[in-house]
Amino acid sequence: MNAFAKLVLLSTEIVNGQSGNSTLWQGADVVITSNAPIVEDGGFYPPPRYVLTAHASELSWLFEQVRNIFIEIDDYGFLKEEIFGRLGNTANRFLAKNSEADTDETLLAVMHEAFAIAEEIRDGEFAALMVTSGNQILDDLISESEKGGFLTVEETKAYFKDKGIIE
């Protein structure tokens, strides 16, 4: 089964209320938490990208599921910081614009970005920085106006309705 079919199955699980919970995600320079992080300056390694959400255990579950799908791609080890950094950025942008979003709405917004990443990888268009400083990823350098819009609950639902996942 290819990545797209697996992403469709995962999205369907979320829509059907079958998402899970997991221990909080901490990997690929992303930390998902429900408590405000304490960021210490001056360490050797830059601080990770934090996603602060009331849906932390569910979002951590989703990151694990997406990892299990993308781990099979070539160059996963090189691309994982960009992949999960983008997913973390998407979660943060979505939550900033939709503070009242429920768990499933948040998970589907992140899934939308997972589909975009899978398409870029399939089409040979996925880009990542070769060298970074301070945990920066390419997605951090792209202005909001250049990014495709799907950051509202309505736009996210419309995307999955078009895919036949939501009725």
Buried (B, 14 or more C-beta within 10 A) or exposed (E): EEBBEBBBEBBBBBBEEEBEEBEBBEBBBBBBBBEEEEEEEEEEEEBBBBBBBBBBBBBBBBBBBBBEBBEEBEEBEEBBBBBBBBBBBBBBBBBEEBEEBEBBBBBBBBBBBBBBBBBBBEEEEBEBBEEBEEBBBBBBEEEEEEBEEBBBBEEBBEBBEEBEBBE
